[in-house]
Amino acid sequence: DVKVTQSSRYLVKRTGEKVFLECVQDMDHENMFWYRQDPGLGLRLIYFSYDVKMKEKGDIPEGYSVSREKKERFSLILESASTNQTSMYLCASSGTGHSYEQYFGPGTRLTVT
Amino acid sequence: GENVEQHPSTLSVQEGDSAVIKCTYSDSASNYFPWYKQELGKRPQLIIDIRSNVGEKKDQRIAVTLNKTAKHFSLHITETQPEDSAVYFCAATFTGGGNKLTFGTGTQLKVEL
């Protein structure tokens, strides 16, 4: 049973703070993804990673960076949080080859004030 | 560019009726089309998927159809029940995107008693 966990369910930060969101998966998946979810906009891809130390920009990478030092862990970093980054953040992982199914974490509701 | 359009954004049906959600995609070479269900406060979970070499797939009360010529696919839920109330997302893979999925904007389905 795939398990994807995220470090926090709710987070409140101030404008300008550096924010770290952590995601861990226990299924030895190569692929990991960070999305943000906003009403009416669906799931938008921020960054993804196919392997350790490898990262690629998604559709909305501005204002974000990522780190993948270990296979099981994928971190999303907001260098200087802004109010327009208030959102639900979802992490996901998937296997290689034709294993396209993505397994999602529970999400982190981030509020930037 | 990569694009998945989903309609309708909201759908209300009476219990026992059928529900249909439609998606169109832009890349004729897309080969994998999953549907995710997200209940209130929970993570998205895969409910059914279809690959480009198949025209229809069923799993109990849910089915997905794919029309490659028209580049659209649909989710069909028959004999709807209150527990079907959720947000449904379609998605597709795109050429050169590897295991990356592009999601539609979601459909809020409400099954009324």
Contacts between the chains, C-beta under 8 A, distances in Angstrom:
chain1	res1	chain2	res2	distance
A	31	B	98	7.7
A	31	B	99	4.9
A	33	B	100	7.5
A	35	B	103	7.9
A	40	B	9	6.9
A	40	B	105	6.3
A	40	B	106	7.8
A	41	B	105	6.1
A	42	B	6	7.5
A	42	B	89	6.2
A	42	B	103	4.9
A	42	B	104	5.8
A	42	B	105	3.9
A	42	B	106	4.9
A	43	B	44	7.3
A	43	B	89	6.4
A	43	B	103	4.2
A	43	B	106	7.9
A	44	B	103	7.7
A	45	B	100	6.8
A	45	B	101	8.0
A	45	B	102	7.5
A	48	B	100	6.0
A	50	B	98	6.6
A	50	B	99	7.7
A	58	B	100	7.6
A	59	B	102	8.0
A	90	B	43	7.0
A	90	B	44	7.3
A	94	B	99	5.3
A	96	B	99	7.4
A	98	B	32	7.8
A	99	B	99	7.4
A	100	B	32	4.9
A	100	B	34	6.9
A	100	B	49	7.5
A	100	B	93	6.2
A	100	B	99	5.6
A	100	B	101	6.9
A	101	B	34	6.8
A	101	B	46	5.2
A	101	B	49	7.1
A	102	B	46	7.6
A	102	B	101	6.3
A	104	B	43	4.1
A	104	B	44	5.1
A	104	B	45	7.3
A	105	B	43	6.4
A	106	B	42	7.6
A	106	B	43	5.4
A	107	B	43	6.3
